[in-house]
Amino acid sequence: MRKFLFIAILSSSFFLSGCDTLQNVAGSLSNFEMSQGLKEALTQGLFSGFEAFANPDQGNALVRFAFPGEAAKIEKTLRDLGLTSVVNNVTSKFTNAMSLAVQKSKPIFLNAVKRMSITDAAGILLSGNQNAATQYFKASMTPELMTAFRPIVDSTVRTTGGAAEYSTLVRAYNALPFSNKKLEPNLNDFIAARAIDAMFLYVAQKEADIRSNVSARTTPLLQRVFGYADLQKRGSGSLPN
């Protein structure tokens, strides 16, 4: 009986010691480390987006241009007018413009992440929101990204010839007597916004994966930072000072 009691006391002491160690390790996590972990998660999400936009012919709808509004209906109407080849050319060239713009904007996105000043890193990391870091990044960086992104879209749309062919579609569609919603004569803002939104969607998906899937934490920093967040969710640790 005494032997079993002794073993139980030792086991209990070891378990408590292990928990204390976990708490101490977690408690030593600084806001700087949390910030760096969040930035690394965002960067990995961006890399997923860059890869997708670099291969727009892989069938991913996110990186394919689609007309704003009732895209399928607009395309069908234009094809019924005998403009199938023009529709295909515009879709292909605008998709290519999005792809080129994202690739050229890669440093802009990455530098935006590096410049993030996350003073409330703990709140973002420990938020129950699976996309808290992405939403912070998007809210603070979209205006700057749009300003830098738009000229790239303008240039790529113009040089690929997509702008001129799109004008042909606009004139044909807007001349129809039953077209209540006219096509916008210039979609460059739309193209830029669509590409940026798609990039943030990739980032959001990656952040959610890293938060919920341990195997997605492929670096020591991600393992440490999001492992700490897991401890907090289970109430096993203490918030850093």
N, C-alpha and C positions, 0 to 999 in steps of 0.2 A: 504493500500500500504506500509506504513512504517513498519507494522507488518511483512509482507512477506519479506521485505528487511532485517529486523533485523534477522529473522530466517535464511535467506540465508547467511548473514554474519557469524552467529554462526555456521551454517553447514560447511561453507567454512573453518572457523578457526579450527573446530574440525577435518576436513579431513586433513588439512595441518599438524596439530599437530600429527595426527596419522601417517602420512607419515614420519614426522621428527623422531618420536619414532622408527619406523621400521628402518630408516636409521641409527639411533644411535645404535640400538641393533645390526644391521648387521655390522656397522662400528667397533663395539667393538670386533668383532670376530678376534682372534689372529691366527697367522700361526700355533701355537701349536694346537689350537682347530681344525683347518682345517686338520692338519696332523692326529690328533686322529680320526676325523670323517672318513677320507679316510681309515685309518687302520681298523676301525670297519667295514666299507663296505667290505673291502678285506677279513676280517676274516669271515664275514657272508657267503661270496661266498665260502670260503674254507670249511665251515661247510656243505654247500650243496653238495660239492664234496665228502667229507668224508662219508656222509650218502649214496650217490649213490654207492661209491666203497665198502661200507660195505655190500651192497645188490646187488651183481653182477648178480644174477639170476632174477632180476626184468625186464629184457628185454631191458635195456638201452644200445644202441649200443656203447656209449662212453666208457663204462667200460668193454666191451667185447674185447678180443684179436682178431685181424684180421691180416692175413699175409700182409706184406708190398707189395706195388705195386698193381698188379691186383689180389686182395685177392680172389674175387669170382671165377675167372678163375683158380687160383692155387688150391683152395679147390676142385673145380669140377674135375680137372685133377687127383688129388690125390685120390678122391673118385672113379673115373672111374678105377683107378689102383687097386681097392679093398682095399684101406687103410682107409675106412670110420671110423672104430673104433679108429685107431691111430690118425686120424685128430680130431675126437671128444675129445679124451683124451688130445691131445696137446692143443687144443683150450680151453678146460676146465681148464687145469693145468696152462696155461699161464695167463688166465683170473684170476684165483685164485692167481697167483703170483703177478699180478698187484694189486689186492685187498689187499693182505697182506702187500705188500710194502707200499701202500698209508697209511694204518692204522698204520704201524710201524713208518712211516715218519711224522705222524701228528705233533709231537713237532717241527720237523725241519721246516715245513711250517709256523707254528704259530710263532716260534721264529724269523724266517726270516722277518715276518711282523712287529714284535715288534722292531726289530733292524733297520728298515727302517729309514733313515735320510732324510726326505723330506724338503730340504731347499727351494724348489720352490713349496710349498704346494698350494699357491694361484693359481699359473699357472695351476697346475694339476686339482684342484677343478673347476676352472672357464673355463677350456678348453671346446671347443665344442665337443671334442671327448668323446663319452660315455664310453670308456674303457681306459681313460688316466691313471688312477691309476693302473689298471691291467697291462697295457703295461710297465709302469715304474717298477713295481714289477717284472714282468717277465724278463725284460732286465737286471735288476741288480742282480736278485737272481737265475736265471736258472743255471749258471755254478756251483754255490755252491750247489744248490739242486741236480744237476746231480751227482756231486762228492759223495755226501752223500747217494743218492738214489741208485746208481748202485750196491754197495755191498749188499744192501737189496734184490734187484732183483736177483742177482747172487745166494744168499743163498736160496731164496724161490723157484726159478726155479730148483735148484739142489735137494733140499730136497723133492719137490713134484714129482720128477722123470720126469718132463717135458723135461729136456735137452736131456736125452737119447732117448726119444720117438721122439723128434724133429729131432735128428740125423738120425733116420730111414727114416723120410719123406724127408730130404735133399738128402740122398743118392738115394732114389727112383726117386725123381723129377729131380735131376741133371743128372741122367743117361739117361733120355729121349733124343732121338736124336733131337727133335724139340724144346727143352726148351732153347731158346736163352738167356733168363735172368735167370741165376742160382739163387737158393735160398741161402741166406747168411747162413753160418754154425752156426753162433751165433747171436741170436736176442736180447740179454740182453740189449744192448744199445737202440735198437728200443723199447723194452718193457718199459724201464725206461722213454724214451722220450715221448712215447705215453701216459703214465700215467700222467706225468707232464703236457703235453699239455692239457689233458682232465681236469686236476685240474684248470689250468688257464682259460679254457673255462667256467667252472662253475663260477669262480670268475668274469669273464667278463660279463656273463649273469646277475649275481647278481648286479654288479656295475651299469650296464645299467638300470636295473629295479629300483634301488634306485634313480638314477638320474632322471628318467622320471615318476616314479609312487610314489606319496606322501604316499600311503598306505603301501608301502614297507619300509618306514622309521619307523622302529618299536621301536626305542629308542629316548630319548630326544636329545642325541648328534647328531644322524643322521638327526633328524628333524631340528635342529638348523643349522647344517653345510650345508646341501643340500637345506634347505629353503633359506639360505643366497645366495647360488649359483643361485637359482631361481630368487631372487631379482635382482641379477647382470644381468641375461639374459634379464630381463624386463627393465633394465636401471633404476631401482628404488632406487639403493643404491650407495654407494661410496666405492671404494676399500680401504682396510685397509692400514694404513701406514706401 
